[in-house]
């Protein structure tokens, strides 16, 4: 590809405006640090906000939207002849204005039900009846451009940030390593700061602090340090004011406008909101026997993010009316094992605790991961709930259930998990992308080890689609691995409408227990799903087949047992059906990933049109530009595959995705920033840079093979200690991964000024596709497959190094 005419090629030497640029000085470096921290914090806050506002898969696309905006800003900088400090400041100010604009939109939604319905209704499932209390009918036209408007409002600030960061890199090309180090270091600080910020402010209010970081960065050298501090303090004051008045709180619960929220608590994991139930909403809950005619305890709704749903029960009525809970489907295990020593996984608002306590002599160990839920039950509504977790018969552990069962030496007569969706609330019903480490092969083995000789594992979940058959297949896999000769004698499945209770006994069910269970099922008007009351069904074929694998292979969808490496319990598409649009194998639970597939194609098209096409049309590539762009794209794609693969691998070790994201992003970005700073000494020539890339590829391959054995949930240290272990293990790899991009650009020599903005754009564009592509690879090949793919991309980048040019 030909180079630009001489009059259109930026000068190799810095312009007068660029000399003494603030982003190369200490003060300017701190401004870049603040801006980068704000950008990463805004991205993570959007993840939290979108988990409340809409389906979870849209939250995943936040990464792609962010990188697209940043890359588009870099393309715009590529069209500017002399980017300098002024462009950096204007871009930073634009980012701050965009964040404040998005915050103003959230405030408007708070005060306008119709605006909330117009903007947000398209993102929710019809059966949730979104905003039903405000509008009689939802608008049925213009949904597409309303979705685009919402995505644009959230993504526009990244365009300003992309302009600022690309301008800083381009104008400071003489010190690219230092500039790049400031950017990555600030991003790492932003990643680590978000969990801390969410312990102080709500996610909407924290946007005000992010905007103040942007304005402080825009001030640069033009404002004295006291003035910059005042800007930051003003942002923090605005955040506290928004929280104190509730002006930015999202009045949403389960996909509908809810102006009567009773209490809201934000924490790094989630938003927990309590609200009054609509008339009749608790009159006939799933699992309650149709024969029950007694009084119902008063209840309040409790929602985690968008639809992680549970109820709070009025404590006095719950204690006075145990029959209400004894006639629930969840209670079957205690009818078979009265007075059981019990482990309850994810008790939420306390329903399962009340069920267990309705049986005399029961002792309960409850394990709830979300401290916000416990705070609602035990503190905020203590007078209403009667504090069930403080009952003398109950012990509470605020912990991850997998980590607790791995370290707990006790044996239990009943281990019960009712409608637990793992660590990520699957907002809006789209379960596909929710890593569910509570329903994997390794999880069931951990529960099995904690059962007493007569113990029963009881798991209740929604039975529609393929969830009950997949759980039964997972149970059959467990029993086969334990050497059980007749697995069908250990499993009983009972249903009520859309809910199924799967009972797994460590010893075979006795004839007396079977007779008692059938009598109770008949009396309660439940359904016996296995053994089936007549004929054959899929559950029977799974449990009674001579060979499980061959039976599952013959099914038109995937019911293979999920593992910790591929923990997508709700995803049942085979690869051929994923690649084939309109496949009949697609069910309700798989809609999210199909939308994600479509989004991947759309992002690819936007990347091609908005980022690659300008390069081709303007012929703005200097000599050797093709290999340089390919190299930059490979580094962006490989970095994202490795980062997301390792992040997902450490979720189980660090007990929650929020903590994993904070630790991994901080370690990667800070480590890569330091690597970028020292890159001139470590990789000053093509031979050394090639060696670094090959070492990175080997290191990622080692992570893929060794991480499952190293980072286990039974690690004895607490969260801080485990985070320190993870960061220490990541630091060398992250350090080396910060070297290839700046060193590769430095090898372009005098051509760097013309090609650097485009390389930055292609680097981000590849990250866009990698951010979504990494999840798609993980869905089908597991996190190990994602890391192996990342290692392969880094190895391919090493092949391109000799073609980058001989300049330094």
N, C-alpha and C positions, 0 to 999 in steps of 0.2 A: 504494500500500500504506500502511495507516495506521501511525502511529508508536506507540511504547510508551506505556502510561499514565504519568502523571507520576512515580508512585512507583517505576517500574521503569527510568526513564531515568537513566543515570549523570550525576552532576553535571559541569557544564562546567569547574568549577575543580578543581584537584587536591585530593584528600583530605589530611587531616593525615598519614596514613601515607605518602602519596606525596610530601609535600613534602621537598625535599632528597634525592630519590631517588638512590641511588648510581649508577645508570646514566647520569645526566646529569652527574655529577662526573667528574673525571679518573680517580680510582680505579675508580668504577663503569663508566666507559667502557672502561677496560682489562679489566674483568671481562667485559663484553659482547664485547670484541675476542677474548678467550681462548675464550669459549663458541662464538662464531661460527666461529673457526678450527677448533675441535674438531669442530663439526658438519660442516663441509665436508671436513675430513680423514677423518672417519669414513665419509662417503659415498664418497670416492675409494678408501679402503682396502677397502670392501665390493666395489667394482668389481674390485679385484685379487683378493680372496678368492674371489668368485663365479666368476672366470675359472678358478680351480683346482678349485673344488668342483663346478661344474655347467655346464650349457650356457651358451654366451656370451649368448644372448638374455636369460637371467635377470639377467646382469650389467647389461645395458642397462636393465632394469626397476628397478634400484636407484634411479635418479633419480626414477622415479614413486613408489616406495615411500617415499623420503625426503620428497618434497613432500607426499604424502598424510599422513604422520605429522605434519609441521610444520603443515599446514593443519588437521588434526584438533585439534591443540593450540590453534590460534588459535580454533577454534569453541568449545572448552571455556572459553577465556578470555572469549569473548563472553557466556557464561552467568554469569560472576562479576561482581558489582556493582561492586566496587572493587579491581581488580587493582593491586598495588603491588610494592615491592621484595621482600617476603617470597615472593610468588608467583614472581618471577624466580629467587630463590635455590632454591626448592623444585624448580622446573622444571629448572634446571641440575644440581642434585643427582640428579634422576631420570634425566637424560640420562647422567650418569656411571655410575650404578648399572646402567642398561640396557646400556651398553657393556661394563662388567665382567661382567655376566651372559652376554652373547654370547661374550665371551672365555672364560669358564668353560665354556661349551658346547663351544668348540673344543678346550679342554684335555681335556674328557671324551671327545670323539671320538677324540683321540689315544690314549687308554688303553683304549678300548672298541670293539673291532671290530664287535660286534653293534649298538651304538648308531650307529656309522658307517653300517652297512648299513641300519638302520631309517630313519635320517634322510636319507641321501643317495642311496640306490640309485635312487629314482624319476627322478633327473635324468640318467641315463646311458643310452646306446644299448644295446640288448640284445646286439649283436654284440661289445661290449667285455667281456661277462661280468663285470659289476661285482661286486667283492668275492667273486669265485669261490674265492679261496683260504681264505675263512673260512666261508662258508655254502654249503650244497648247493643251496638254492633261495631265491629272493627272495620276500619277502612280497607277496601279491597283493591285499591289501585295505587300505583306509584310506589309500591313497596321497594322495588329495585333501587330507585334513585334516593329513597329515604335511607336505605342501607348504605348507599354510597356517601350520602351526606354525613351520616354518623361516623363512618370510617374516615372520611375526609377531615371532620372536625377533630377527631382524635389524632390523626396522622399529620396534620398540617404543621404543628410545632417542629416535627422532625426535619421538615424542609429547611427551616431557618437554622437549626442546629447543624444540618449537613453543610450548608453554606459556610457557617463559621468554622467548622472543623476542617473542611477541605481547603478553605482559604488560608487557614493557619499553616497547614501542611505545605501548601503550594508556595506561599510567600516565604516560608521558613525552610525552604528545601536545603539550604546550606547546613541546617542543624536538624535534619529530619528525625534523627534518632531521639534527640532530646524532646522535640515536639510530640512525637509519637508516644514517648514515655509519659509525658504529662497527660495525654489523652487517655491512655490505657490505665494509668494510675488513678486518675479521677473517676473513671468508670468503675474500677474496683471498689473505690471508697463509696460510690453511690450504691453499689450492690449490697455492701455490708451495712449501709446506713438505713436502708428501707425497713428491715425488721425492727430496728430500734425506733424508727419514726412511727411505725404502726402501733407501738406500745404507748405512744404519747398522743397521737392524733388519729382521726379516721383517715381513710385513704383519700376522700375528696378534699378534706382540709389540708392534708399534706401537700397537695398540689400548689398551695400558696407558698410554701417553703421552697418548693422546686423553682417556681417562678422567680423568687428572690435570688436564688443562686444564679439564674440566667442574667438578671439585671445587674448583679454584682460583677459578673464576668464582662458584661457589655460596657461597664464603666471603665474598665482597664486602668490606664494611668491617669485618666482625666479626673478621677475622684480620689481624694485622700483616704487612707485607711479608715479613719473614723466614719467617713461618709459611707464607705462600703459596709462597715459593720452595722450602720443604721439601716441600710437597705435589707440586710439579712434579718435584723431584729424586727423590721416591719413585716416581713414575710411570715416570721414565726408568730407575731402578734395576730396577724390576720388568720392564721391557721387556728390558733386558740379561740379567736372570736367566732369563727365558723362553727367550731365544735360546741362552744358554750351556748350559741343560739340555735344550733341545729339547722342552720340555713342551707347547708350543703348536703345534709343527709339524704340518702336515696330512699324515698318512701315506697319501697317495693318489697313484696313478699310473695314467693312462689309464682312469679310471673304476672302479678297484678298490682295495680296501684293501691297502696294501703296507707291512707292518711292517718290511721289510728295506731301507728306503731307504739307499743308500750315501753319498750326499752331496746337500745341498740348498743352492742359492744364490738369494737374492732380489735383484732389482734393480728400478729403476723400471719396466722393461719387462715383467718376467715373473718367474715362479718356474721355475728350472731344477732338475730332480731326476734323479739317477742311481739305477738300481735293477737288481738281477739279473734276467735273463730267466728265464721259466719253462722247464722241460725241454721241448725240442722247439719252442720259440717261434721260434727262428732257423733251423730246419732247412730250410725251403723258403720263403724270403722272396719276395715279389712281385718279378718282374723277373729272377730267377735262372733260367737255362736248366734245364728238367727233365732234360736230358742230362748235366748236371754231376754227377760222381761223386767228386770229390776232397774233401779236408778243408775244413772250415769254420773260419775264424778265430773264436776266442772273442770274444763280444760282451757288451756291457752296454747296457741300455736308457737312453735319455735323453729326458725328456719336458719340453716347455715348456708351462707352465700345465697344462691338462688333457689335451690330445692333440696338441700340436705335436711329433710323434714323430721321433726319429732314433736311430742306434746309434753306440756307440763300439766300435772294432775293436782287437784286440790287435795292436800295431804289428809285432812280430817276425814273427808268422804272416802278416800282410798283405803284408809285403815279400817273404817267402819263397814266397808262393803267388799270383802275379799272375793266374793263370788263373781263380781264383775271381771276380775282378772283371772280367776280359775277357769272361766269359760272361754278363754282366748286360745287360739290355735297355738300360740307360743308356749302355753302352759303344759303341753302334752308330756314333755320330758320330766317335769316334776310330778305329774300324775303317776308316771312309771317309777320314779325314784324320789319318793317323798322324804323330806328331811335331808335333802342332798347338800353336800358341800359344793358350792356353785361358783363358777367363773363366768362373768358376763362381759362380753367384748362389745364395747361401744354402746353403753346403756343410754346415752343421750339425755333426754328430759326425765328419765326415770321409770318409764313404763315397765321395762324388763325387771327392774328392781322390785317394783310393786307386785309383779307377777310372782317372782320368787318368794317374796315375803308373805304372800297370801297362803303359803303352805307352812304349817307349824314346823319348827325345828330347822328350817333352812338357814344356812350361813352363806353370805355372799361376798365374793371378791369382785368388785367392779373395776374395769379398766377403761377410762375415757381419755382420749388423746387431746381433746380440745378444752383448754382451761376456760374459754369463754362460755361454753355450755355449762360447765360446773359452776361458774360464777352466777349464771342466771338461776340455776336450780337452788344453790345453797346460800346465795347472798341477795341478789336483786329481788327475787320472788320467794325468799325464805318463808315469809308469813303465809304465802299461798300454798307452797309445796309441802310445808312441814319438814323440809330438809331430809329427804329420804337417804341421802348419802351419809348422814350423820347418825342414822339408826345404829343401835348397839350391835345389831346382827350384820352390819355392812361395813366392809373396809373398801376404801376408794384409793386407786392409784391413778394419777394423772400422767399417763405414759402411753407410748405406742404398744399396742397389743402384741405385736410380733416380738419386740424386744422384751416385754414383760414375760411372755410365755417361754422365751429362750432362757431367761435367767431364773425364773421362779421354780423352786424344787417341789412345790406342793402338787398333790394329786387331787382331782376333782371328780365328783360323781356326775355332775352336769356341767358342760361347757356350752354356753349359749351365745349366739350372735344373731340378732334380729334386724334384717334390712340394713346391714352395715355395708357401706360403699367404699371402704378403704380410706385413704387419706385425702383424696380430692373429691369434694362434693360434685357429683356429675350434674352440673347445673342444667336446667331445662330438660332433663331426661335424656340428654345425649351422653351415653355412658362410654362410648367407644374409646375415648382417649384417656379415660380415668384409670391410671395404674392402680390395680386393686391387689395389693400384697396380702390381703386377708383371705383371698380365695385362690391360692396357688398350691402347687404340689408341696412345696416346702412348708407352707403355713399349716396345711392339714396334717403333715407329719409332726409338726410341733404340737398341735392340739392333741394328737393321738398319744404322744408321750406324756402328756399331762393328765390323761384320763386314768381313773382308778380301774381295777379289774372289771367292775360292773358299770363303768362310766358310760354316759351317752353324750355324744356331740350333737347339738341341735342347732341347725342353721335355717333361718326363715328368710325367704326372699320372694320377690315378685315372680310369679310362675309364667307370665306371658312371654312370648317369643321363645328363646332357646336357653333361658337361664337355668331353669330347673333341670333339664337334660344335661346341661354342661356341668352343673354341680354334681349330679349323680355320676357322670363319667369321671369326674375328679375323685369322687369317693371310691368308685370301683378301682381306679388306678392306685389309690392309697391302700386299699385292702389287698390288691394283688402284690404290691410291694411289701406288705407286711406278711405275706405268705398265707393269707386266709384262704382256706380250701373252698368254702361256700359263701362268697360275698353276699349273695342274695339273702342269706339268713341274718345278716347284720344290719340291713337297711330297711327302713319304713318311711314312706312319704305320704303326707296327708295335706289336702288342699282345701282352701276356702276362697271361692271366686278367683281373684288374680294372685293369691298368695299361696305359697307352698312351704311346708315345714318338713325338712329332711332330717331324719333321726338316724344316727349311726351309733350302734352299740359296740363296745369293745368285745363283748361276748355275744353269741347268737341270742336273738330274742326267743324267749321260752313260749310254749303254747299258751300258758296262762297269761303272759304279757300280751301276746297277740289277741287273745280273746278279749282281754280288758280294753285294749286299744280300739278294737273294732266296735265294741259296745259304746265306748265314749264317742267315737266318730259318728256313729249312728244317732246317738242321743243329741249331739250338738249340730247335726245336719252338716257335717263336713263331708269331704269326699276322700276315699282311700285311693290314692294314686298308685301306690305300690305296697304290697302286691295288689294288682288291679282287681277291681270287684268283678270284672267279667272280660274275657277276651284278652287281647294283647295290646301293649302300648310301647312307646319308645323307651321308657324307663325300664321296662322288663327286658327288652332286647339288650340294653346296655349292661344291666346287672347279671343277666343269665347267659350271655354269649360266651362260648368257649374261649374266644380271643377278642379282647377289647379293641386292639388296634385295627384289625380287619373290619370289625363292625363299624367303627368310626370312619374308616376310609370310604365305606360305601355310602355314607350320608352326603347329601348335596351341599352341606355347609361344614364348618370346622368346629368340632366339639372336643378337640384334643386338650388334654389337661394343661392349663396355664402354668407357667413357672415364674420364678423371680426374675429370670432374664427376659421373659416375654409375658408380663403379668396383665394382659388385656383380657380379662374374664368375659367382657361383654362383646368383644369383637369376634365374630364367627364367620367372616368372609374368607374364602380361599383366595389365593393370589390370582387365579384365573378370573374369578368373579370380580375382584377389585379392579382389574384391568378392563373388564367388559361392562360398559355402561348399560344400565337397565336390566342387570341380571336379576332373575327371579329369586336368587339366594339372598338378596338384600332384604333385611328386616328392619324393624323399628330401631333396634339398638345400633344398627350399622349406618343409620342415616348421617351421623356426624362425620364419619370418615369419608363418605362419599362427597359431602360438601367440602371437606378438606381437600379431597382430590381435585374437585373443580377449582377450589381456590388456588391450589398449586399451579394448575394450568393457567389461570388468570394472571397470577403473579409472574409466571414465566413469560406470558405475552406482554404484560406491562414492562417487564424488565427489558425485553427485546426492543419494544417500541420506544420506551422512554430513556433507556440508558445505552443500548448498543447501537440503535439506529443513528443517533447523532454522530457517533464516531465514524460510522460508515459514510454518512452523507457529507461530512465536512473533511474527510480524509485527514483528520488531525493527528495521525500517527507519525512520529518521526521514524528514522531508520531503526529497524528491529522492534517496531511497536507490537507486531503480532505476538511473538513469544512473550513479551512483557505483559500483555493483557491476559494471555493464557496462564501465565505464572501467577499473576495477581488473583485471577479467578480461582485457581487451584488452591491458593493459600486461604482465600475466604471460605470456600466450600469445605476444605479439610478442617479448618479451625472450628467451624460450626458443627460438623459431624462429631468431632472429638469432644468438644465442650458439652454438647447435649448428651452424647452417649455416656460420658463420665458423670454428668449431673444426674441422669436417671439411674445410673448404677449406684449412686451414693444416697438415693432417697431412702432406701430401707435402712442403711447404716446410720443416717442422721435423723431418722424417725419422721421426717416430714419434708415435702417438696420445698417449702419456704426456706427451711434451714439449709437444705442441700443447695438451693439456688444461691443463697447468700454466701455460703462457704466456697462453692465452686466458682462462681463468678468473681468474687473478690480474689481468690487465689489465682485464677487464670489471668484476670486483667492486671492485677498488681505484679504478678510474676512476669507476665508478658511485657509490661511496661519497663521493668528492670532489664529484661533481656533486650528490649529495643534500645535502651540507653547504652548498654555495653556492647551492642552489636558491632560497632566499628572495630573493636578490639578482637572480638571472637570470630567474626566472619568477614574479614576485609577483602576477600578474594573469592572467585567462583569455587575453588577447590574446597575451602573451608565451609562455604555456604552449602555445598552439596553434602558434605559430611554432616552438618547440623540437620539437614532435612532427613537424611537416612537414619540418624540417631532418633529423631522425633518419630519416624515411622516405626522403628523398632520398639521405642518406648510405648507407643500407643498399642502395638500388638501385644506387648507384655501386659499392659493394663487389661486388655480384653481377656487374656487367659488367666491372669492371677487375681484380678479384683474380686471375683465371687468368693474365693477362699480367704482373702485378706479382710474384706469389709463385711463382716457378718453382724446380724442384729443382736447376737449374744455378747457383744463386746462389753466388758465390765465397767468401762468408764462412763461418766455422765456426758451430757450433750456437749459441754465445752471441751472436754477431753477428746471426744470423738471428732469434733470439728477440728481441733488442733492436729489430730492424727491425719485427717483427710487433707488439710491444707499442707502439712509437711510432706505428705506423699505426692501431692500435686505440684508442689513448688518447682522441682527440677524440670518436669515436663513443661509446665507453663512458662518457665524462664526461657527454655529453648524455643518454644513456639512463638515467642515475641521477636525472635531474630529474623526469620525468613523474609517478612514483608519489607521492612526498612532496608535490610541489606540488599535484597533483590532490587529495590528501587535505586539504591545508591550505585549499583553496578551499571545502571543506565547512563551514567556520566552526564554529559551536557544535554542529552535528550530528555533528562528527567523533568525539566521545567515544562515541556510540552505534554509529556505523557502522564505525569503524576496524577493530575485530577482524574484522568480517564482510568488509570490503574486503580485509584481509590474507588471510583464508581463501580468498576467491574468486581473489585474485591467485595464491596457491599452487595452487589447484585447476586454474586454467587452465594453470599451469606443468606440472602433472602430465600433462595431456593433450598439452601442447605437447612435452614431453620425448620421449614415444613417437611423437606425431604427426609430429614433425620427421623422424624416421627413416623413417616410412612415406611421407612426401612425397618424401624424397630417393631412396627406392628406385624411384620411378616417374618423378620429374621432375628428379632430380639436386639437387645442393647449390645450384645457381643458383635452381631452383624454390623451395627452402626459404627462401632469402633474399628472393626476390620476395614470397612469401607473408608474411614478417615485415614487409616494408616496407608492404604493403597493410594489415596489422593496425594498424600505428602510424598510418597515414593515417586509418583509421576512428576511432581513439581521438581524433584531433583534432576530429572532428565532435561528440563527446560533451562536450568541455570547456565550452561555454557553458551546459550543463545541470547542472553540478556545484554551482552555488550562488555567491553573491556574497561569502561571508565569506572572510577571509584567515587 
